[in-house]
Amino acid sequence: MAPSTGSELRGRVAELEVVRKLLDDARAGNSAALVVHGDPGIGKTALAEAALGRFTTRMRVERTVGVESEMELPYAGLHQLTAGMLDRAAGLPAPQRDALERALGLRTGDAPSPFLIGVAVLGLLTEVAVEGPICCLIDDTQWLDDASRQALAFSARRLGSEGVVLVFVMRTVDATFRGLPELAVPSLNDDDARGLLAQVLPGRIDARVRDRLVSEARGNPLALHELPSALSPTEIAGGYTVAGNTTLTTRIEKSLLDQLGSLPEAARRVLLVAAADPTGDPQLLRAAVRGLSLSPDAIDEAERSGALTLGTRVGFRHPLIRSAIYRTASPPDRRRAHAALAEATPVELDPDRRAWHRGQAAVEPDEEIAGVLEESAVRARGRGGVAAAAAFLERAAALTPRPADRARRLLAASRAKLEAGAPEAAERLLSVLPADALDPIGTAQVALLRAQADFARRRSPRVVREILAAASWPDVHDADFVRKAHYEALFIAQYTLGGTRSDPGTGDVPFSDLCRAVFDATDADSTHPMDLLLRGRALIGLGKRAEAIPVLRRAVAGLIDASAPLIPSRSAGLDSNAAIETWDVDALWTLSDRHVGLARADGQLTVLPLVLSYAGAARLAQGRLAEAELIADEIDVIKDAIGHPFRRTHRLLTAAWRGDTGTVSRLASELRQNVAAGDLVTPTIANFAEAILANGVGNPEDVLRVGRGELDQIHLLTYSSRILAELVEAAVRVGDRAIADRALAELTALTEPVGGDWALGMLAAGRALTSDPADAEAHHREAVERYRRGGLAVYEGRARLAYGEWLRRRRRRIDARGELRTAYELLSGRGAAAFAARARRELEATGETALSRLVDPGDALTVQEANVARLVADGLSNREIAARLFLSVRTVEYHLRKVFLKRGVRSRRDLADALRAEGTARL
């Protein structure tokens, strides 16, 4: 007997009300997601189905259900959910439409990211909702394939004003769905449990038996339905039994299976075939049954049992029946079911599902099946199903006769497991890999993968030693492999620099030893940009900056001129840091924007925050604070959308230049509280941000407090070098000549070998503050001119501020006014509020009053509204804005209407003009 639904659904009034309100809001144009969770049999599906049956008038309903046997097939669940909506995909932006069609196997191409698919699904649901609200029920979400889960969870986090409801039904809420609104389905209270039991057993029942059943069921509706079926009439009338020491779920499953025990063998085999087929295709089931030489009557017998329902789709009365049938079947029976499904699945229509069934049916090594599975892995990867590719490869390896081929496939499977975020599984596969079947490069690749998996699990920099060993494995002459291994070692070192400030190291490998090993391994005559990058970065670590700069400069030029990106966006960083080391803001802009474009196009949202932060650094250097703030907003959007733990360093630096004391204090404190052991980079960025702010607001003592410690590691960390200018200024202001001279000496050593307007402008600014009056003015003028020529507006504003202050102290008021007026206009126009306030005070001290330009349009706009307004001012269309902010077009339109109302404008052009008048649009 099925759990009660409709008017008989007991004890669920409050829960039904939650879902009702959600659906009513959707009819009003709002969107939401809900995660319904609880124990097996607690009534999650019954609750969801009852709510949809009652409250979805004038609303489209789509359903899909996760199936345990299909967890390895990429986007299988998403395909079932969206199959009836794909006619609306033509309305999606081309990148989203292409990505969705690639994911669903409708076209070929590079693998799309689940997050880009999530944006596409959001757009597809929005297109459908134009005709009216839509509710999607995703049942047994825990059995959904990983790719579908990630895409749907992303879509759920970006819902806004589309009229879309996503209801996820699952047992427990895992990390993928954590943070979404939840509805926990509780156990029934004793009164409701007794009432439900009375419906199940309407006749007389001994009170002691009733109380025991209520107690054992623990408020679980399915248990109240199924446990009585295990009792004989005598036991119901008052006999006694003792419950076994098994879990409630196990007892429920046993009860469900016991009810099927009297079925003929043929009908039970039909149920197993149906349980092994996640498509729910009645024609496929009938074809597989014919392939097993079973009578069609067996299907009718299975349906008459009440366990199976046949309509437009094959379904089970309860998800536990499907999982229990499949899990308790003997291995030979499961293999026969999969073999029948493989034969019934047309290879031209669904080659991958056919291959999967064949792989599950095989027991002996079979190279032909293994080869087909490997082909499916390639297609799965092409659809973005890295986890699925790993599963296909793992099964292919198990069926591979030759050890060398088995080793190759296991190596590929472990690499795919690592890429899919399963380092433990990768390590497991590597542990069974036949090492004696590997050639030298294969052995080295195994060593590298083991180190990468270890780092992914423990984030320990100690794996650097293993990576170096892999790169120097005997008889390995693959230059590209060695290059990648050394890059990986330096990349890990950059982000997990360990040891002490005086003797930094990477785990048990001193940083200098790592750099020496990389330097010695690179060919001094190589012109390959990656070799130059590695060699130059190694020279920096060896303290040979003067030698490193020309090498890094050639590396950066080669990376920019390369016909295709030589560094994947997922491992970007050393190239952008090379641009920072060479003080080349244009190169930083080009390299970082290239990575941003690639990451956006592929939907690599776990990578995008990092590459965006480098793009933001280029904007900060050029004083484009509005653009830098928009980038900070986008990083926050991504963090919220996918729960990425990326540290908010760019937001911190932007706030420092803005003069936002509260935000700097809060974010710097957050960073320091969450610093990993041995991490020098994060506290350095916090110190740098606080130094910028302190000089802006005129607290030089605070600059010295946070900056002194950075002097010991100037030669190691990029951000430390920029703090030198802050230290020089602050030390001069407090009269600490020793610190000023030491910081200037370090700044000189850093910048003179580099040259260029950014580096030499900063050096001139430092010399202007520390020189004798006879020489200071020339240095002030040089700093102003270099910054102006380099397009470094905020730095130019600061240089003019320092020059104006110097002129005023020498009573040259007329000259001072000109510099201070220009400084104020530059700094206030760019939004550098604290430095602008300093310039205004200095200007007023000369007898001139400055008109305030610091108007912040965000005062009346929400963050999302401000993001939309800025992008409109940049000329982006609503579709382009939706793609940039990972929103639906309808949500962008909703925010834009509110922006127009708050700003009192009627057109996009008027809005852009209003923002420019306020000094916050792009400059």
Steps between C-alpha positions, in 0.01 A plus 500: 500500500635841406544780750198727527491811287248771426247565772620196697855632541534510877712727714630713213291816523795731573717340234228523238457867584870564434475348152167672430650843572796419275270414211275801560806725488598343167162594357575856612826493299749411774730200499635276772656164572422261782692199624260249656695249706444224750548131573403232248125442517431815701265627229708745301374389161144467627516855637640642176251315283209602722606864486539491123165331466325767707681824423626495139193620314602721206857378544716271289656207690808307390650204684814291512621239744853393585581134447792334676604294196527814284715713730798464268332630183562876458193724489266200485270653762511840336414345165189337646394827662551726199406265216158660463638854508783485248285660232553825693880473496513710183430806713817456705822696435719298264769399756235371741302321229814337363613393848162347583483313171855369552412384851196313373693343214313693231819647354874449532759742631716578800376394840270758659514581870209391722474863610460623143239229455336633815473844342356340187243304701399818679458668163300206364265501799461874459406459134240240596366718783419776250184302429423451869661382824677165511584261783769233466498206742832318527439189708768277653753773430767302687505252208528768232824505301756753626492719190122542518514567872758777462319665211159495669639618834667791323175590324318486832740751654450751219120503491343842521185631333419238240200311645702178542496257793755220544413236761780259587407187697788320668595309811770728639621841386856474374746776412362545146163621630604646834385857547182464298166533685419173672188320617573216738220243502465385862366179644126486564392556857339208681143617435553531126691172498211321670254659258704387200534150646124486544465565126747223420337252744138610520387193698560426867859493611640416836598825680837357596575407140382843382723676752795281405454575130474870568813486713702298248389713206627814678256720311608370158188480275642234269596288799144532631377377162747218453588356844149366567523292181771295669259402782272203490133534596582333830774750573271792412238360735736499792793269445858602559803525277839643563636752249836409357808709561477667160453860394152629430586561134620141464182368659288715269689375195464140620128550543471646151693208351311240702181621336654413165623161610191319375537640149602261222869501414431662164320796661786553745745506210286766334521709817880465503527610136281801577713583804819486291359731231489866604336627182153374593434423133217243476606392149854437619370292789284289267792449259730392784234261632471345154878467493481295818242274332241594759131510425330842480272366773797538738476877462129486582578289808759753616255783452220318684730464801469875557877545501520611137295750303498524121375810327690741284791408729592202711495580869509338840248546777779621728868575427605253772347218300724575201819529706418193711428283195822602328724482806379160624512327161778248451793612282415252222140623492613862482737418217223326305275805546770736375577272206134504396487879529821533298354291218175697509673839490562616141869583463426777251267676745674452834848348461618600846211350695536186289873491576435548870252210509746281309772588748277409794400173333856382431689286749806385302760730340382613159705747297214577263270610785787681672569692180134600467500621862812704432328664203207583726743656747624733226142601418417543869796730547391694193167563671667618819445172685847453646365278777317292240815474288684370805229238562506382137880479507504315831260238367694484174820436693336218697405329173835557324704183434846646431682646806647793304157609374349445844768720655440770239126503564539496877739792473248692290220406742696620802578828325129545424409416862740770617356754257151408619596589857539143629867474606432201729359306205798605289738366763303173519534444126869584505553244776376214277675618187746234369824694541707240310292574189598867490768663290718772659268788408202304636685440826577870525138590426385268779739669742373844397136394532564352846652829610214703352241277666683528830507878470130509410418300814732660753611831343847417627791664317711195581393345171742735324781254567298223332424723202866584457581129514240431231647773279848349528397134455768304310456459124217754485569723199159660462570874522133590529449264796807636680382854432156428647646332807731792575218746445286298745776510760545876472124553491455310826793686652349832402171434676621297798836658574597344832772530761586819681525852372876488530537153345194423286466157358254266337448217743833321533639668187654843565366745245849579379561128437180476301600801291850360450356168378266672255774735378747217445239296310415774250699547182682832506469521120128419484270765358182319603295749707429239769869422542574872524221544756628215715861614474414861583279403796780275629748788477265715711498228764878482490525870573626588152231748407719706267569187292138388522335813363612474134420127501151562639446783256575266208274237655209742530546620142507141376188406697313798357610430143430123514235390252324301774512536880795305635371507857152360570279739692463244779873536580539869419702717732870481431456685171304786658750513784779529242326808361481641852868419563593692185263786593324465166139600558406466132628142492320426826180635345543291183592172667239519774221607265587210271462256790178668608358466149593133478371421848173683429450327168560158655310580818802421720354671801741346749783659301331828412546670842878460480539628145252779568710611796799544267283692255390712794861565596558650154196725548620609843844586364339719234265657751186354343339447837144474369603213274703343779196518726284338235753217483486467879121478471528229235737299720247524783221390265699190410581426864131520587395295199731203548615536858860549391733574794711750305641767732369850443842656447397705197200643683736590785747684275220680318351612830842626610530723194141611553582602856234265641629458854226266618534256212880495521492433873244220466656324201858529628388345827322218312809428294729482800262274690493247217866492401632151440819396674804635318299728269692825459306635204165564666627704797724695262198606294317596820799708610527666160131595499516641852811701408324658199201589716713636785691733269173607346340597830825643636605239760868436417558316829261227383697465176818434694320257731383276214786565261822454693479121492467497124853632452640153573323335207505767231695272267238223524147632483366729230272710718780571745681703238207739463484565873847659486360825365245510782780443754717777357215751522395399851855487637573849368182632664589361843868587468631141499786555261648152547183328376460755221856444376475121522168491315634737234812286455284190449276695262802613302629145470160383381420771249824615340564170318140504372464850361172622357261768619329302777818382670707815451202722582473328839875533553488871412212551743702334778810705423292819496397438861852419624720736297641838593281795398735581213433162336149421622308711249657328200405162645144619566465616142647175366254293705204704376611479137576127506167413659317728257675347203434147627127566543522429875241756607476434874876482534524825307245653738705388800821635344334836439365497855851441640642769271227746599563431869871559445432828316261624769754434775736724306232770486460471122123516528417583141709210369362271772141583408547383143645166603251445783204596284603250232572240769156547648329474162688183410453331837138596555407423140643151536339442838817496715307667780759510779780641285251742340401622846868560578536697179191705582631587846836602358329706230284676756814576702623702201181709513306325222175306555448172312157393381427146612467244221475194719145394421440129532204372296507182703351689793154445355566185298543144615825328403327309222328816373832685501662215305228511236516882481877502448486238228223692324726805513772286341266431209416136569163359394266333748605159369867585539439628852308183586792289383755713687309494830366144461141621513201447278408772252170554681681561828727753331193673358344504848810663653528747214140617548579572865820683403309720254246581771761582765711707262204677340601408145314341210770364273832320509671808356352720773619253763853498360503880497376510860772263617770694318377820659542334838858408411458122528470377144804374310776759460 
